[in-house]
Amino acid sequence: MPESWIIDASPLIILARIARLDWFERLPSTALVPQAVIREIAAGAGHDPSAPGAVRWATSRSVADLPLPASIALRGLGDGEAQVITHGQGPERLAVLDDRSARPCARA
C-alpha cells in the first residue's frame, strides 16, 4: 500500500457531505492535500455547507504546491488536479482523483 494518498477536492467534498472524512484517517497511509485543492474547496464554501469542514480537515494535512512539470502543465487541468498528480508522482504515493480528464494524465 502507498505511504501517502494525495487527495483531490471531489473525494474530500463527497466524504465531507456524508460526514465520513474519518475514512481517510482509517487508512494505513497518510492523507495529504495540496494547497491548490484546499483553495478549490474554499472557493465553493458559499454554495456547499460541507466545504468549511472539508477545508478544516484538509488544512491539517496540507502540503505546499509544487512546480508543475511541463507534461502536466500542458494538459489544461485545474490547479488542484494538476497538484494531486504532481505530488502523486513521488515514490509510495497514490493520487486520489475523481475527474475523468485527469485520469489519463495520472496514468501517463
N, C-alpha and C positions, 0 to 999 in steps of 0.2 A: 504494500500500500504506500502511496506517496507520503512524504513527510509533511507537505503543505498543500492545502487546497486553496487556490486563488479564486475568490468568489465574485461573480458579476452581479449587477443590480437585480435582474429578474428573479433569480433564485432567492435573494435576500428579501425582496418585496413580497413574493409569494409566501414564504415562511413567516414573515412578519405579520401578514394578514391573517394567518391562522394561528398566530401566537406560538410558533414552533421553531424559533431561531435556536432553541436549545438543541435541536437535532444536530447542528454543526458542532456543538460542544461535545457531543457523544462520540464523535469520530476519534479514532486513534491518531489522526493527523491534526495539524494546526490549521485553522481557518484564517486566511489573510485577505484583506480588502484594499485594493489600490485607492488612493485618494480621489482619483477621477470617478470611480464608482460611487464613492460617498457623495461627491458633488452632484452626480446624476440623481441619486435618491433624494437628496435635499431639495433639488430643484422641483421635484414633484410633491413636496410636502403640502402645498396649497390644495392639491386635488386628492391626496391619499392620506387618510388619517393614520395609517400604519407607518408612514415614512419616518416620523420623528423617532419611533422606537427602533426602526432599522438603522437609522443614522447613529443613534447612541450605541447600539450593539456593534456596528461596523467600525466606529471610531476607535474603540478599544483594540481593534485588530488591524488598524490602518498600517499600510506600507506606502512609502513615498513613490510617486510616479517615476518611471524610468524613461530615458530617451528611447524613442521608438526606432527599431531597425527599419530600414527602407522597405524591406519586404512586407512589413506590417503597415507602415505609414501610408503606403501607396494603395492600400486596399479600400480606403474610404470608410472604414469602420468608425463607430462612435468612440469617443475618448476612453470610456470605461472598458468596452470590449477590447480595444487595442492594448490597454494596460494589462488586462487579465491575461491575454495571450502572451504579451511580452514577459510578464512575471512567470507565466506557466512554462516558459522555455527552460527554466533552470532545472537542475537535477532534482529528482524526487519531488516534482511539482505537478499538480493537476489543475488545469483550467476548467472551472465550472461555469458553463455558459448555457444560455437558452436563447440563442439568436441564430437563426438559420444562416444569415450571411457571414457570421463569424466562424462557424464550424469549419468550412473549407480552409480558411486561413489558419486556424488552430491545428488542423491536420497536417498542413504543409509545413 
